[in-house]
Amino acid sequence: MDSLISALSKLFTQAYEQGVADGRNQQAVDHKMIGRKDFYSEFGIKVDTFDKHYRDKEGFPKPEEDGK
């Protein structure tokens, strides 16, 4: 019984580690810049709502000085 538990533990550990490695190799989010006129069609949030609740929040992504 101990060998079965040990084998299963090793199998689960390998599967977990492989899942973590696979996740690190995949891009989770497709990054792109959009203009204000496309904001509602992309996210379903009105521009004034975005401005009020998100735009100036600390940590919210902003374009770099060169516009990228």
N, C-alpha and C positions, 0 to 999 in steps of 0.2 A: 504494500500500500504506500509506503514511503517513497518507493521508486516512481510510482505513478504520480504522486503529488509533486515530486521533484521534476519529473519530465514535463508535466503540465505547467509548472511554474516557469521552467526554462522556455517552453513554447510560447507562453503568454508574454514573457519578457521580450523574447525575440520579435514577436508580432508588434508589441508596443513600440519597441525601438525602431523597427522598420517603418511603422506608421509615422513616427516623429520625423525620421529622416526623409520620407516621401513628402511630408507636409512642408518641410523646410525647402525642398526643391521646387515647389509649386508656388507661383505668384497667386496670392489670395485675392488681390484687388487689381482691376485694370485701371490704372491712373490715366486721367485725361483732363485737360482743361476745357471748359465750356464757357460760352459767353452768357451774359445775363438773360438774353432773349430766349435761350434754350433751357434755362433752369427749370421751369415748370414742366416742360415736356420730358426732361430727363428724370426728375425726382418727384414731381407732383407737389412741389412746395412753391407757393407764390414768392416772388422776389422780395416783397416787403416783409413777409414772414421770416424769410432767410436773413434779411438784414437785421431785423429786430432781435432774433434769437440766436443766430449763429455767427454771422460775419465777423464781429469784433471780439468774439470769445477768445480768451487766451488758449493757445495751442491749436486753434483751428488753422488748417493749412492755408498758406497764402503763396501767391507766385513770388518767385525770387525777383530781384531788381531787374534782371535782364529779360523778364517776362516769361521765363520757363516755369 
